[in-house]
């Protein structure tokens, strides 16, 4: 298990993310992207780097990353009313520090 913060954690054994004690029902791709962002240590990580880390040798675009991040945030908002991942133009994505 990899603990990200007080509000959420990653259980790599079961490929699960828990937010406020509730399991987020993430797809395999969403789980990979969340892990990549979580391991960036609160630094912004570019969509291009996420693609390289999560989908080497696959034909994916930065638009795919944006869609998956949107889905992760939508699922998290149902549980906790806020986004888990924030984005910054030309910087990328990072975990939300405002938890």
N, C-alpha and C positions, 0 to 999 in steps of 0.2 A: 504494500500500500504506500502511496505517496501522498502526504498531506500538503495541501496547497494553502490552507488558511483555516480560520475558525469556522467559516460558513460552508466550505466545500472541500471534498477530498476525492482522490482518484484511487480506485482499487484495480490495479493492473491485472491481478489474477482473474478477475471476472469481467475485465474491460468495462468498468462502470464508473460513473461520476455521481457522487452524492452531493446534494445541495440542500443545506438546512435540514439534513437528516433524511431527505427524500432522494430516491434514485431518479436521475434524469434518464429518460428513455432515448439514448443517443444511438444513431446509426454507427456502423463501423467507421465511416469516414468522419463523422462528427467527433467521435471519440479520439481518433488520431489527431485531428486538428486541435481539439481542446488540450490534449496532452502536449502537443508542440508549443502551444501558446503558454500553458502553465509552466513548462520547463524553461521559458525565456526569462524567468526571474524578474517579473514586472517591467522588463524592457520591451519596447515595441519590437515585434517581429514582422517582417514584410510578408506579404502574400506569396511572393516568389520563393522565399525561404521555406515557408510552410509547404508549398508545392513540392520543393526538392526533398524535404524531410518526410512528408507523408505519402507522396505519390511519385516516387522515382519511376521513370520509364512508362508513365501513364500520360495520356493525352488529356490533361486537365488545364483549366485556365484560372486566372486570379478571380474571375467571376464565379467560378465554382466555390472557391474559398469563401467569398462574400456570402453566397447563398447558404453554405453550411454554418457560418458564424451567425447569420440571421436566424437560422433554425435553432441553434443552441440557445441563443438569447430568448427566443420566443418560448421555448420550453422552460427556461429558468424563470422567466417573468411570471409564468403561471404559478410557480411555487413561491417565489420570493418577491415578486413585484419589481424586480430590477434586472438589468442585463449582467451577465457574468463576464462578457468580453466587450471592451470598448475599442473603437478604431480612431485613428488619426490620419488625416489625409497626408499622403506621401511618407508616412512613418510605418503604418501597419496596424497590428492588433496587440493588445495586452489584456491581462486580467483586470477587472474593475477593482480599483483600490477603495472605492466608496462603499464597501460592504459593511 
